[in-house]
C-alpha cells in the first residue's frame, strides 16, 4: 500500500519495529517535531539524530534544529534528483 508516499527519489525501507510503539516512546518534543515533519520520517531515524545531537551536549531546541536541517538537506537532495530526471526526459 503505497498510495500516500507520492513520487520521490528517496528510498523506501521496511521497518522491523512497530512504528506506532516507537513513536509513543519518543520524548514529547521529538513527537511534536515528527508530527509536523514534511517527510515521512521513521521514529528510529529521528531518535538516532536526536540521540547523537543530545550526546554532543546540544539542548532540546538545538537538537530539533539539527533534525530540521537534516530534513531540509534531504528535501534538497530529492529536489535535485527530480529536476535531473525531468531534464533528462526532455
Protein Blocks (a to p, Z undefined) as FASTA:
>chain_A
ZZlnopafbdcdddfbdfklmmmmpcfklmmmmmmpmbdcdfklmmmmmmmmmmnopafk
lmmmmmmmmmmmmmmmmmmmmmmmmmmmZZ
